[in-house]
Amino acid sequence: MKGISAIRGPIASLAMASAVLLSACERTQEGQQDTTTALPKAEADLNPIELASPTLARIKQRGYLICGIHESLFGFSYTDNRGNWRGFDVDFCRATAAAIFGRADAVRFVPLSSANRFAAVKDGRVDVLWRNSSWTMSRDSDGELTFAGINYYDGQGFLVRRSLNLSSATELNGARICVHSNSTNELNAEDYFRTHQIEFKPVILPNEEAARQTYAREGCDALTGDVSALAAARSLMTDPKQHVVLPEVISKEPLGPVVRAGDERWAAIVRWTLNALISAEELGVTADTAKKIKEGEGSADVQRLLGYEGEFGPRLGLNREWARDAIAASGNYGEIFERNIGLQSTLGLERGLNAQWNAPESGLIYGLPIR
């Protein structure tokens, strides 16, 4: 009995506490002030999400896309003998225009230097920058730019004359290194040589073309830049075989399209156009077959990509055939790569990191799911 009495005490106390709490809840319901902190109502505190894109509206009203590109980087952005723009990045511009208008020619190109490329995006002179620009934290976090994806994984290296008999960048002690200003290349070179305690003499030029020309006339011993840019520079030399890219890759350079911050819907259009081209290669949809595949043919992924299932285009403010038109304009990612910079081109670059994630020699290219 004594043990039971000892238990009754705590039970009675618990019952009394519960009664007090219940009474407090009832008083609150009757209009008494509640001292607990209430959660804010989302409807009152958050502005409605703006679904329309002002950038897209301006582009449609204007009738064409304005695309920022490199001034002259063979394989990526250059003019042919007829003055027409060609190249890897140029084809992405045309695909973006086709996604919006259904026509690859609804685009105007604005060549930009390293120094003025981001300013052109920020002040609205271009709608999108498809130019070899690395996605870095400082650029991404300044609040004025939005990187919409990665269309090429690159890295920085060194181009030297074969006659120097160099096998490694560590042998460049005391060398004159050509590098263009206003780029990550200049900073990366400083980091690399400082880390390896190697003395070097930077020869800083205003742009990639000036750096290439200075190297070509032996104004420096080595040219540093993105490996893809070095391959382009080598292809323009009098005798390309007399120049070699050293094996070291000293940085990560994820290159991709850039838009002005503050219009997430426009950034989404650019992002998903890129992903549509990447997914098309994975699914085997090409420039030739994009408009030949009929409703009900192929996998569910193909049907969604080509607009036969779902309302993915209209969600972006585009038509249902947006991806179909983009693919038909320039081809899928693999076609764009091979034609401009791959083994079918003068540059002859291997896919490497830019191979599909599920390729026999897998890379980092991975299309986000459209579903």
C-alpha positions as CSV (number, residue, x, y, z in Angstrom):
1,M,0.0,0.0,0.0
2,K,2.8,2.3,0.8
3,G,4.3,1.8,-2.7
4,I,1.0,2.6,-4.3
5,S,0.6,5.8,-2.4
6,A,4.1,6.8,-3.5
7,I,3.0,6.4,-7.1
8,R,-0.3,8.3,-6.6
9,G,1.6,11.5,-5.8
10,P,3.3,11.9,-9.2
11,I,0.1,10.9,-11.0
12,A,-1.9,13.5,-9.1
13,S,0.7,16.2,-9.9
14,L,0.7,15.3,-13.6
15,A,-3.1,15.4,-13.7
16,M,-3.1,18.8,-12.1
17,A,-0.5,20.1,-14.6
18,S,-2.6,18.9,-17.5
19,A,-5.7,20.6,-16.1
20,V,-3.8,23.9,-15.9
21,L,-2.5,23.6,-19.4
22,L,-6.0,22.8,-20.7
23,S,-7.4,25.7,-18.9
24,A,-4.8,28.0,-20.4
25,C,-5.6,26.8,-23.9
26,E,-9.3,27.4,-23.3
27,R,-8.6,31.0,-22.1
28,T,-6.6,31.6,-25.2
29,Q,-9.4,30.4,-27.3
30,E,-11.8,32.7,-25.4
31,G,-9.7,35.8,-26.3
32,Q,-7.0,35.8,-23.6
33,Q,-3.6,36.9,-24.9
34,D,-1.3,34.0,-25.9
35,T,2.3,34.6,-25.1
36,T,3.7,31.9,-27.4
37,T,5.4,33.0,-30.7
38,A,3.1,32.5,-33.7
39,L,4.5,31.5,-37.0
40,P,4.0,34.2,-39.7
41,K,1.5,33.5,-42.4
42,A,3.2,32.9,-45.8
43,E,0.4,34.6,-47.7
44,A,1.0,37.9,-45.8
45,D,4.8,37.9,-45.6
46,L,5.8,36.6,-49.0
47,N,5.3,38.3,-52.3
48,P,3.7,36.2,-55.1
49,I,6.2,34.4,-57.3
50,E,6.5,36.2,-60.6
51,L,6.0,33.5,-63.3
52,A,6.4,35.7,-66.3
53,S,9.9,36.6,-67.6
54,P,10.4,40.3,-68.4
55,T,13.5,39.3,-70.4
56,L,11.6,36.8,-72.5
57,A,8.8,39.4,-73.0
58,R,11.4,42.0,-74.3
59,I,13.0,39.4,-76.6
60,K,9.6,38.4,-78.1
61,Q,8.6,42.0,-78.6
62,R,12.0,42.7,-80.3
63,G,11.7,39.7,-82.5
64,Y,15.2,38.2,-81.9
65,L,17.7,37.1,-79.2
66,I,20.8,39.2,-78.5
67,C,23.6,36.8,-77.7
68,G,27.0,37.8,-76.3
69,I,29.9,35.7,-77.7
70,H,33.7,35.7,-77.9
71,E,35.3,38.1,-80.3
72,S,37.3,35.4,-82.0
73,L,38.1,32.0,-80.6
74,F,38.5,29.4,-83.3
75,G,36.1,26.5,-82.8
76,F,34.0,28.3,-80.3
77,S,33.1,31.7,-81.8
78,Y,34.5,33.0,-85.1
79,T,33.4,34.3,-88.5
80,D,33.9,32.2,-91.6
81,N,35.0,33.4,-95.1
82,R,31.5,34.8,-95.7
83,G,31.3,36.7,-92.4
84,N,28.9,34.3,-90.8
85,W,29.4,33.4,-87.1
86,R,30.3,29.8,-86.5
87,G,31.4,27.7,-83.5
88,F,30.5,25.7,-80.4
89,D,29.1,28.6,-78.4
90,V,27.4,30.2,-81.5
91,D,25.4,27.0,-82.0
92,F,24.1,27.2,-78.5
93,C,23.0,30.8,-79.2
94,R,21.1,29.6,-82.3
95,A,19.5,26.7,-80.3
96,T,18.3,29.2,-77.7
97,A,16.8,31.4,-80.3
98,A,15.1,28.4,-81.9
99,A,13.6,27.4,-78.5
100,I,12.0,30.8,-78.3
101,F,11.0,31.5,-81.9
102,G,11.2,28.2,-83.7
103,R,13.9,29.7,-85.9
104,A,17.7,29.5,-85.5
105,D,18.3,32.7,-87.4
106,A,16.3,34.8,-84.9
107,V,19.5,35.9,-83.1
108,R,22.0,38.8,-83.2
109,F,25.6,38.3,-82.1
110,V,27.5,40.8,-80.0
111,P,31.3,40.0,-79.8
112,L,32.6,40.8,-76.3
113,S,36.1,40.9,-74.8
114,S,37.0,39.4,-71.4
115,A,37.0,43.0,-69.9
116,N,33.4,43.9,-71.0
117,R,31.6,40.6,-71.2
118,F,30.0,40.7,-67.7
119,A,29.2,44.4,-67.9
120,A,27.2,43.7,-71.1
121,V,25.1,41.1,-69.3
122,K,24.5,43.3,-66.2
123,D,23.4,46.4,-68.1
124,G,21.2,44.4,-70.5
125,R,23.1,44.9,-73.7
126,V,22.9,41.2,-74.3
127,D,20.2,38.7,-73.2
128,V,22.6,35.9,-72.6
129,L,26.3,35.3,-72.7
130,W,27.4,32.1,-74.4
131,R,31.1,32.7,-74.2
132,N,34.0,30.8,-72.5
133,S,33.4,32.1,-69.0
134,S,34.2,30.2,-65.9
135,W,31.6,29.7,-63.2
136,T,33.3,30.9,-60.0
137,M,32.1,31.8,-56.6
138,S,33.1,35.5,-56.8
139,R,31.2,35.9,-60.1
140,D,28.2,33.9,-58.9
141,S,27.9,35.6,-55.5
142,D,28.1,39.3,-56.6
143,G,24.3,39.4,-56.9
144,E,24.3,40.6,-60.5
145,L,24.9,37.4,-62.5
146,T,23.3,34.0,-62.8
147,F,25.1,31.0,-64.3
148,A,22.6,28.8,-66.0
149,G,24.6,25.7,-66.4
150,I,27.9,24.2,-67.7
151,N,28.3,23.4,-71.4
152,Y,32.0,22.7,-71.3
153,Y,34.4,21.4,-68.6
154,D,37.8,22.9,-69.2
155,G,41.1,23.4,-67.3
156,Q,44.1,25.7,-67.7
157,G,47.3,24.5,-69.3
158,F,50.5,25.7,-71.1
159,L,51.4,25.8,-74.8
160,V,55.1,25.7,-75.6
161,R,57.3,25.3,-78.7
162,R,58.4,21.7,-79.2
163,S,62.0,22.9,-79.8
164,L,62.2,23.8,-76.1
165,N,62.1,20.0,-75.3
166,L,59.9,20.6,-72.2
167,S,57.9,17.7,-70.7
168,S,56.4,19.5,-67.7
169,A,55.2,22.9,-66.6
170,T,57.6,22.6,-63.6
171,E,60.4,23.2,-66.1
172,L,59.2,26.7,-66.8
173,N,61.4,28.3,-64.2
174,G,62.3,31.9,-65.3
175,A,60.1,31.6,-68.4
176,R,58.1,34.4,-69.9
177,I,54.4,33.4,-69.8
178,C,51.9,35.1,-72.1
179,V,48.4,35.4,-70.4
180,H,45.5,37.7,-71.1
181,S,44.1,40.0,-68.5
182,N,40.7,40.1,-66.8
183,S,40.5,36.3,-66.6
184,T,40.9,33.5,-64.2
185,N,43.9,32.4,-66.2
186,E,46.0,35.3,-64.9
187,L,45.2,34.4,-61.3
188,N,45.6,30.7,-61.8
189,A,49.1,31.1,-63.2
190,E,50.2,33.2,-60.2
191,D,48.8,30.5,-57.8
192,Y,50.5,27.7,-59.7
193,F,53.9,29.2,-59.8
194,R,53.8,30.4,-56.3
195,T,52.7,27.0,-55.0
196,H,55.5,25.3,-56.8
197,Q,58.0,28.0,-55.9
198,I,58.8,28.7,-59.6
199,E,60.0,32.1,-60.8
200,F,58.3,33.3,-63.9
201,K,57.8,36.6,-65.8
202,P,54.2,37.3,-66.7
203,V,53.5,39.0,-70.1
204,I,50.0,40.3,-69.6
205,L,48.1,41.1,-72.8
206,P,44.6,42.7,-73.2
207,N,42.9,39.6,-74.8
208,E,43.5,36.0,-76.0
209,E,44.2,37.1,-79.6
210,A,47.0,39.5,-78.4
211,A,48.4,36.8,-76.2
212,R,48.4,34.3,-79.1
213,Q,50.1,36.7,-81.5
214,T,52.8,37.6,-78.9
215,Y,53.5,34.0,-78.4
216,A,53.6,33.3,-82.1
217,R,56.3,36.0,-82.7
218,E,58.2,34.6,-79.7
219,G,57.5,37.4,-77.4
220,C,57.2,34.8,-74.6
221,D,58.2,31.3,-74.0
222,A,54.8,29.8,-73.2
223,L,51.2,30.7,-73.6
224,T,48.7,29.8,-70.8
225,G,45.0,29.6,-71.0
226,D,42.1,27.1,-71.1
227,V,43.3,23.9,-72.8
228,S,40.5,24.3,-75.4
229,A,41.7,27.9,-76.2
230,L,45.3,26.6,-76.5
231,A,44.1,24.0,-79.0
232,A,42.5,26.7,-81.0
233,A,45.6,28.9,-80.8
234,R,47.8,26.0,-81.9
235,S,45.6,25.3,-84.9
236,L,46.3,28.8,-86.1
237,M,50.0,28.6,-85.9
238,T,52.1,28.4,-89.2
239,D,53.1,24.9,-88.3
240,P,50.8,23.5,-85.5
241,K,53.0,20.4,-85.1
242,Q,55.8,22.5,-83.7
243,H,53.8,23.4,-80.6
244,V,52.7,21.1,-77.8
245,V,50.4,21.5,-74.8
246,L,52.1,20.4,-71.6
247,P,50.4,17.6,-69.6
248,E,49.6,19.7,-66.4
249,V,46.1,21.0,-66.0
250,I,46.3,23.5,-63.2
251,S,42.7,24.6,-62.7
252,K,39.1,23.7,-63.1
253,E,37.3,25.9,-65.6
254,P,33.5,25.1,-65.8
255,L,32.3,27.1,-68.7
256,G,28.7,28.0,-69.3
257,P,26.0,30.5,-70.2
258,V,25.4,33.6,-68.0
259,V,22.4,35.8,-67.7
260,R,21.6,38.9,-65.6
261,A,20.4,38.1,-62.0
262,G,16.8,38.8,-61.0
263,D,14.9,37.0,-63.7
264,E,14.9,33.3,-62.7
265,R,12.3,32.4,-65.4
266,W,14.7,33.5,-68.1
267,A,17.6,31.7,-66.4
268,A,15.4,28.6,-66.4
269,I,14.8,28.9,-70.2
270,V,18.6,29.0,-70.9
271,R,19.3,26.2,-68.4
272,W,16.7,23.9,-69.8
273,T,17.6,24.6,-73.4
274,L,21.1,23.4,-72.6
275,N,19.8,20.4,-70.7
276,A,17.5,19.5,-73.6
277,L,20.5,19.4,-76.0
278,I,22.4,17.2,-73.6
279,S,19.5,14.9,-73.0
280,A,18.9,14.6,-76.8
281,E,22.4,13.1,-77.3
282,E,21.8,10.6,-74.5
283,L,18.4,9.6,-76.0
284,G,19.7,9.5,-79.6
285,V,17.6,12.4,-80.9
286,T,19.5,14.3,-83.6
287,A,19.0,17.4,-85.7
288,D,17.8,15.0,-88.5
289,T,15.4,13.0,-86.4
290,A,14.0,15.6,-84.0
291,K,11.1,16.5,-86.2
292,K,10.7,13.0,-87.8
293,I,9.9,11.2,-84.5
294,K,6.1,11.1,-84.2
295,E,3.9,11.1,-81.1
296,G,3.9,7.7,-79.5
297,E,7.3,6.7,-80.9
298,G,10.3,6.1,-78.7
299,S,10.6,6.1,-75.0
300,A,8.6,8.2,-72.5
301,D,11.7,10.4,-72.1
302,V,11.8,11.1,-75.8
303,Q,8.1,11.9,-75.9
304,R,8.5,14.4,-73.0
305,L,11.6,15.9,-74.6
306,L,9.9,16.5,-77.9
307,G,6.7,18.0,-76.4
308,Y,4.3,15.2,-77.0
309,E,3.7,14.6,-73.3
310,G,3.4,17.2,-70.5
311,E,3.4,21.0,-70.6
312,F,7.0,21.6,-70.1
313,G,7.4,24.3,-72.7
314,P,4.4,26.4,-71.6
315,R,5.7,26.3,-68.0
316,L,8.7,28.3,-69.3
317,G,6.6,30.6,-71.5
318,L,7.5,28.7,-74.6
319,N,5.6,26.4,-77.0
320,R,5.4,22.7,-76.5
321,E,7.9,22.1,-79.4
322,W,10.6,24.3,-77.8
323,A,13.2,21.5,-77.3
324,R,12.3,19.9,-80.7
325,D,13.1,23.2,-82.4
326,A,16.3,23.7,-80.4
327,I,17.6,20.3,-81.4
328,A,16.6,20.6,-85.0
329,A,18.4,24.0,-85.2
330,S,22.0,22.9,-84.2
331,G,21.8,19.3,-83.3
332,N,22.2,17.6,-79.9
333,Y,25.2,18.3,-77.6
334,G,27.3,15.6,-79.2
335,E,26.7,16.9,-82.7
336,I,27.6,20.5,-81.7
337,F,30.7,19.3,-80.0
338,E,32.0,17.1,-82.8
339,R,31.2,19.5,-85.6
340,N,33.0,22.5,-84.0
341,I,35.7,21.2,-81.6
342,G,35.7,17.4,-81.6
343,L,37.5,14.8,-83.7
344,Q,35.6,15.8,-86.8
345,S,36.9,19.4,-86.5
346,T,40.3,21.1,-87.0
347,L,40.8,21.3,-83.2
348,G,40.4,17.5,-82.8
349,L,39.6,17.6,-79.1
350,E,38.7,14.4,-77.3
351,R,35.4,14.4,-75.4
352,G,37.2,13.7,-72.1
353,L,35.3,15.3,-69.2
354,N,32.7,16.4,-71.7
355,A,31.6,12.9,-72.6
356,Q,28.1,11.8,-71.5
357,W,27.9,10.3,-67.9
358,N,26.9,6.9,-69.3
359,A,29.4,6.7,-72.2
360,P,31.9,3.8,-72.3
361,E,34.6,6.4,-71.3
362,S,32.3,8.4,-69.0
363,G,32.5,12.1,-68.5
364,L,30.6,14.8,-66.5
365,I,27.9,15.7,-69.1
366,Y,24.6,14.8,-67.5
367,G,21.2,16.1,-68.6
368,L,18.7,17.0,-65.9
369,P,15.5,15.0,-66.2
370,I,12.6,16.6,-68.1
371,R,9.6,15.2,-66.3
